[in-house]
Amino acid sequence: MKTSVTILSTNLNKNILKNYPHYYIIDGNFLMEDLLKYSQVIFWHSLNNKGEEEIKKIYQFLNNNQIDFINVTNNSEEALLTNYLIIYDRDKILIEGNTLEVLKEEKLLKRLGISLPFMVELSLLLKDYDLIKDIYLDYEKLEGALWN
Amino acid sequence: MELKDILKEEGIVGVISQYEFSLDLNKKVSSIEIKNRDKAFQMVNLPNNIKEKYLQDLTLSELFKIDLISKLDEEIIIIGNISGCLNFKEAEFIKKLLLKLVTVYHKKIIVIDSSVQTFFNLVKKIVVINGKNILYETDNFYDDDLYKYAKIPKIIEFVKFVNQDKKRINKTTDIHELIKDIYRSVS
């Protein structure tokens, strides 16, 4: 198991948490200091309402304190904030690996009803129109590739 | 002010806020009061085999749908957390269903969500509340002030970004319209 992982799924129930018995489950509001009590934490949809910058700060805090973490979410944008991604369909792992490589499995994800992160979807569509050659996650770089 | 006071006429209003299910998760699905249960289950694509399950054993999607169908008879339907509970296909399906409830059955609906994106193609007004106070309301997804209170959707952030020095593309909430506009702009 990697130390920072996103689990992306839209049809999970909490039974899958049995697969991660050593992880402390955080399924509501929490204080950053409280995370220090644990060496492994799993966020059960508890980062959904936080902004990207706030989640990055939490991840930074966890990394600095050598706390392993898993973020369970149905928001594919959050997947881009870790390098490792696991896709579940109910209680089965369908695919896992490097986040961008997994997100390129567009058909599989769409069949599961999982939307791609906006910049990945936009890049793939622009690639289809031969307007760009790569996937861009950064607005400035994509703007440069399109208009400069 | 009560939440239902923000909706005077039929239609759907989006409220930027957190939503928590008021359902008792220790109950079985079969004990939740739902009018025309079988029809209601069919309407939201819920499988019959969950009827004997406890609510705490349901997926978030199933829980959302139970919450919705248990409120269909209420004068004002208040539901929430589409973005946290449903995948994009289900969300689109539920949005169509909500619009049908308004156009065919003249329902008043309040959708609570922390994601503005949930309200695309759904609501005529977005309201930000804090407790019992309205902090802000708008009908414009490109209203900068709205994003003092909510996360800005990526598509809106991107359009604002590429238009900051020079207007290149139109304001849109639809990625396919955005692609067409970019194509026109760079060709």
Contacts between the chains, C-beta under 8 A, distances in Angstrom:
chain1	res1	chain2	res2	distance
A	10	B	61	6.5
A	10	B	86	7.0
A	10	B	87	3.4
A	10	B	90	7.3
A	11	B	59	5.1
A	11	B	61	6.1
A	11	B	87	7.4
A	12	B	59	6.3
A	12	B	60	7.9
A	13	B	57	6.1
A	13	B	58	6.5
A	13	B	59	4.9
A	14	B	56	7.7
A	14	B	57	7.9
A	15	B	57	7.6
A	45	B	60	7.0
A	45	B	84	6.1
A	48	B	83	7.3
A	48	B	84	4.8
A	48	B	114	7.3
A	49	B	18	6.2
A	49	B	84	7.7
A	49	B	114	4.5
A	51	B	151	5.3
A	52	B	151	7.8
A	74	B	60	7.5
A	74	B	84	7.0
A	74	B	85	7.7
A	74	B	86	7.8
A	74	B	87	6.3
A	75	B	83	7.3
A	75	B	84	7.9
A	77	B	154	6.8
A	112	B	87	7.0
A	113	B	87	3.1
A	113	B	88	5.9
A	113	B	89	4.0
A	113	B	90	6.1
A	114	B	87	6.0
A	114	B	88	7.3
A	115	B	87	7.5
A	115	B	88	4.0
A	117	B	154	7.6
A	118	B	153	7.9
A	118	B	154	3.5
A	118	B	155	5.9
A	118	B	158	7.1
A	118	B	175	7.5
A	119	B	154	6.9
A	119	B	158	7.7
A	121	B	175	6.3
A	122	B	158	7.3
A	122	B	175	6.5
A	122	B	178	7.2
A	122	B	179	7.5
A	125	B	175	6.9
A	125	B	176	7.8
A	125	B	179	5.0
A	126	B	179	6.8
A	126	B	182	6.8
A	129	B	179	6.7
A	129	B	183	5.9
A	131	B	182	6.9
A	131	B	183	6.8
A	131	B	186	6.3
A	139	B	157	7.5
A	139	B	158	5.8
A	139	B	161	4.6
A	139	B	162	7.3
A	140	B	161	7.8
A	143	B	161	7.0
A	143	B	162	5.3
A	146	B	162	8.0
A	146	B	182	6.4
A	146	B	185	8.0
A	146	B	186	5.4
A	147	B	162	7.5
A	147	B	168	6.9
A	147	B	185	7.5
A	147	B	186	6.4
